Amino acid sequence: MIAAVAAVALFGFSPGLPDWLRGQPDRVVERAQVGPWRLEVAHDGFTGKTLCVVRNGDMTYHHGVMTFDFGGGTDTAEAQFRLDDGPPVKTVILASQAAGLGARFGSNDLRNPSGGVVHIPASALGQAQQISIRPGERADHRVFSLGGLPEALDAARAKGCDVV
């Protein structure tokens, strides 16, 4: 064992050693598929925290915020959405709530600071089965299916995730 530790000190790592001896973070990542949703759960053995992300195509749920990705070339600063067949809602009125949950706004692209994403607090989605989002006045809307999301979030809770 002493020789193995010495080899780690001299050469950085040894393929036969456990991660904790190689100085790697002691994180265990689990992946599961729940319907159309992919669940990624990272258990951090050092801090005891569990970090979770639920994804389906261009939709990502993380800590109470659903993020819809339209690609970096789409300006989403004036996006609006509709839940099922409900009335249009401007996303800007929910931006401070999404930011309070940890959503990051802005990008390094000065021509498109929105980064092509739309953040909506999951609480605003209610029991909707779909959401239609129009990223801007001159753009066509896009429909995202939210089917199976409650089951995916239940699976995340069962794995120790803090699902808001």
N, C-alpha and C positions, 0 to 999 in steps of 0.2 A: 504494500500500500504506500509506503514511504517513497518507493521508486516511482510509483504512478504520480504522486503529488509532485515530486521533483520534475518529472517529465512535463507535467502541466505547467509548472513554473518556468521551465526552460523553453518549451516549444509552443505554449499557448493552449493546446488541447490534445487529447488523445481520443480517437473515435470510439474506443471501448468504454470510456468513462461516462457516468451519468451526467446529465446536464448541470446539476448543481455543482459538480466538481470542475466543470469547464467554465464556470462564471456566467452561464446563461441564466436568464430570468426563469424562476421556477413558476411557470405558467402552464396550466393544462387547458387546452382548447378542445371543446366538444363541438361537433357539428351534427345537425339533425335536419331532416326535411319534414315539414308539417304541411301537407297539401302543396300548394304552389310556393310556400314560404320556406326560406332557408334560415335556420337558427344557428348562430355562432355564439358560443358561451365560453368566456375565458375566466378561469378560476385562478386568481393570483395567490399562490401559497405564501408569499412574503407579507402582503398586506391583508390577506383574508377577503379581499373584495372580489365580487363577481361582476364582470362586464359583459353585456349582451347586445347583440345586434340582430335584427330580424330583417331579411331582405326578400324582395320579389322583383326581379327585373330592375327597373329604374326607380324602385321605391325602397326606402330604408327607414326602419323604425329604430330609434335609439333614444332611450330615456325620456319617453313621453312626447317625442317629436317625430312626425312622419315627414321625410324629405323626398321630394320628387325631383329627379335629375333630367333636365331637358338638354343637357350638353352645354359646354362652355360657350358656344357661339350664340346661344339664345338669351336675350335679355328678358329676365323675369321680374324686373323691378315693379311692373304694374300688373302683375298676375291677378287673376280672379279665378274662383273655383265655384263649383256647384256640387252639392251632395245629392246623389240620386237625381231626382227631378226638381230639386229645390231652387231657390233664387240665387243669383250670383252674389258672391261675397268677395270683397277685395282682401287679398292676403296681408296687405300692409296693416290692417286693423288687428291682426293676430301676431304681428312680428315681435312685439315686446314680450308677449307671453311665451313664444317659441324661444326667444333669446334667453329668457329667464330659466328655461329648461335646459339650456346649453347649446342651442342651435347657433352655428357660426354664420354670420352674414358677411358678405364681401369676399372679394378675391384680389389677386395681384394684377388682374387685367383692368387697366384704367378705362378701356373702351367698353367693358361690360363688368362692372363691379358686382353684379348679382351672381356671377359665376354659373348662371344657367340652372340654378336650383330654386325650389319653392319649399319653404318650411311651414308646416301646419301642425299646431299642437294636436296630439292624438285625441285629446278630450273633445275637440271641435268636430271630429269625425262621427261621433256618436255610434249608431248602429248602421251607418250607411253601407251599402253594398258596392257602390262605385263612386268615384270622384272624377269630375271633368274639370280640367284646368286649362285655361287660356292664358298663355304666358304674357301676352301683350295685346293691345287693341288691334293690331294688324296681323296677328297670328291666329291660326286655327287652333281650336281646343283639342285636347288629347284626353282620352278616357282611360282611367286606371281602375282595375277591379280590386276591391278590398275583400273579396270573398276569402274566407279561411283565416283572416287576420285574428279574430278573437281566439280561435283554436291555437294559433301560433303563439299568441301572447300567454295563453294558459300554459302551454308547454314551456315557455320561457320562465314563468313563475315557478313551475314545478322543478326547474333546474336551479332555483335560487336567484333568479334575476329580479332586480328592482324595477318592475314594470309599472309605470305611472299611469 
